[in-house]
């Protein structure tokens, strides 16, 4: 059994990155592998926003990712520094449920417990 971690760097609003990551994560769990963490970095931190107002005909991949990680007890982190640089996290704005603010150093430390890192 291989232990994986996912690194997502693209915004879910400009690409299918999170949808692809979810498909991959589902397949690896079904294959008997484990997923230790999902880390959002660079523009992917936009997905952590609590108040995302999408058109009714679009999927909320950010919510789907959060629900998936909670259901399977997978750590879902986003880089607090990348979020602050983009104005996403402040005293007025909060991350949505399931997303945990961490630093890049913590992400690196947690990689010690995985065999493979896959970037989306």
C-alpha positions as CSV (number, residue, x, y, z in Angstrom):
1,X,0.0,0.0,0.0
2,X,1.4,3.3,-1.1
3,X,0.9,6.5,1.0
4,X,0.2,9.6,-1.1
5,X,0.0,13.3,-0.7
6,X,-1.5,15.8,-3.2
7,X,-0.3,19.3,-3.9
8,X,-2.8,21.5,-5.7
9,X,-1.4,24.8,-7.1
10,X,-4.1,26.0,-9.6
11,X,-7.3,27.8,-8.9
12,X,-10.4,25.7,-9.1
13,X,-12.1,28.6,-10.9
14,X,-9.7,28.7,-13.8
15,X,-9.1,25.0,-14.3
16,X,-10.3,21.5,-13.6
17,X,-7.5,20.9,-11.1
18,X,-9.6,20.1,-8.1
19,X,-12.0,17.9,-10.1
20,X,-9.0,15.9,-11.5
21,X,-7.5,15.7,-8.0
22,X,-10.8,14.3,-6.6
23,X,-11.0,11.7,-9.4
24,X,-7.4,10.7,-8.7
25,X,-7.9,10.6,-4.9
26,X,-11.1,8.4,-5.3
27,X,-9.3,6.0,-7.5
28,X,-6.3,5.6,-5.2
29,X,-8.4,5.0,-2.2
30,X,-10.5,2.4,-4.1
31,X,-7.2,0.7,-5.1
32,X,-6.2,0.3,-1.4
33,X,-3.7,3.1,-1.2
34,X,-3.9,5.8,1.4
35,X,-4.0,9.6,1.1
36,X,-2.4,11.4,4.0
37,X,-2.9,15.0,3.0
38,X,-4.0,17.5,0.4
39,X,-2.2,20.8,0.4
40,X,-3.4,23.9,-1.5
41,X,-0.6,26.3,-2.5
42,X,-0.3,29.3,-4.8
43,X,-3.6,30.2,-6.6
44,X,-5.3,27.0,-5.3
45,X,-5.7,28.7,-1.9
46,X,-8.7,30.6,-3.4
47,X,-10.6,27.3,-3.0
48,X,-10.4,27.7,0.8
49,X,-12.7,30.8,0.7
50,X,-15.8,30.4,2.8
51,X,-18.1,32.5,0.7
52,X,-17.8,31.3,-2.8
53,X,-20.7,32.5,-5.0
54,X,-20.8,30.2,-8.0
55,X,-23.5,30.2,-10.7
56,X,-26.1,27.5,-10.0
57,X,-25.0,25.4,-13.0
58,X,-21.4,25.0,-11.8
59,X,-20.1,22.4,-9.4
60,X,-18.5,23.6,-6.1
61,X,-15.4,21.6,-6.3
62,X,-14.0,23.3,-3.2
63,X,-16.9,22.1,-1.1
64,X,-16.7,18.6,-2.7
65,X,-13.0,18.4,-1.8
66,X,-13.7,19.4,1.8
67,X,-16.5,16.9,2.1
68,X,-14.3,14.1,0.5
69,X,-11.4,14.8,2.9
70,X,-13.7,14.9,6.0
71,X,-15.4,11.7,4.9
72,X,-12.1,9.9,4.5
73,X,-10.3,11.6,7.4
74,X,-7.7,13.2,5.1
75,X,-5.9,16.4,6.2
76,X,-6.9,19.3,4.0
77,X,-4.4,22.2,4.4
78,X,-3.9,25.5,2.6
79,X,-0.8,27.7,2.8
80,X,-1.6,30.6,5.1
81,X,1.1,32.8,3.6
82,X,-0.1,32.3,0.0
83,X,-3.7,33.1,1.2
84,X,-2.6,36.2,3.0
85,X,-0.7,37.4,-0.1
86,X,-3.9,37.1,-2.1
87,X,-6.1,38.8,0.5
88,X,-8.0,35.6,1.1
89,X,-7.6,35.3,4.9
90,X,-8.1,38.2,7.2
91,X,-10.1,39.2,10.2
92,X,-13.2,39.6,7.9
93,X,-12.6,36.6,5.7
94,X,-12.5,33.0,7.0
95,X,-11.8,29.7,5.4
96,X,-14.6,27.3,4.8
97,X,-15.2,24.3,7.1
98,X,-12.6,21.5,6.7
99,X,-9.8,23.7,5.4
100,X,-6.9,24.1,7.9
101,X,-4.4,27.0,7.6
102,X,-0.8,25.8,7.8
103,X,2.6,26.9,6.7
104,X,4.8,25.5,3.9
105,X,7.2,24.1,6.6
106,X,4.4,22.0,8.2
107,X,3.5,20.7,4.7
108,X,7.1,19.6,4.2
109,X,7.3,18.0,7.7
110,X,4.1,16.0,6.9
111,X,5.7,14.7,3.7
112,X,8.0,12.6,5.8
113,X,5.0,10.2,6.2
114,X,4.3,9.7,2.5
115,X,5.8,7.7,-0.3
116,X,4.6,9.8,-3.3
117,X,3.7,13.4,-3.8
118,X,1.4,14.2,-6.8
119,X,1.0,17.7,-8.0
120,X,-2.1,19.1,-9.8
